[in-house]
Amino acid sequence: MAFIITSPCKTEKAGECVEVCPVDCIEEGEDMFYIDPDICIDCGACEAVCPVEAIYMEDEVPEEENEYISLNRLFFENR
């Protein structure tokens, strides 16, 4: 199970998460960052540094943010 970046990141793109990721699994999209679930090692480094608290474990994503689980998958399927 990977981490998911949710709506607070949209248009924010602070980037601290990218800097601390030990496996480089975070990629920049057009308006936000996405975490590659095939590379993520669930270390939590990104979650700890996110200034807008947009990152959650997939099974802890708030219900109102569930669409970001699918958006994250689609981002990497279309690459």
Buried (B, 14 or more C-beta within 10 A) or exposed (E): EBBBBBBBBBEBBBBBBBEBBEEEBBBEBEEBBBBBBEBBEEBEBBBEBBEBEBBBEBEEBEEEBEEBBEBBBEBBEEE
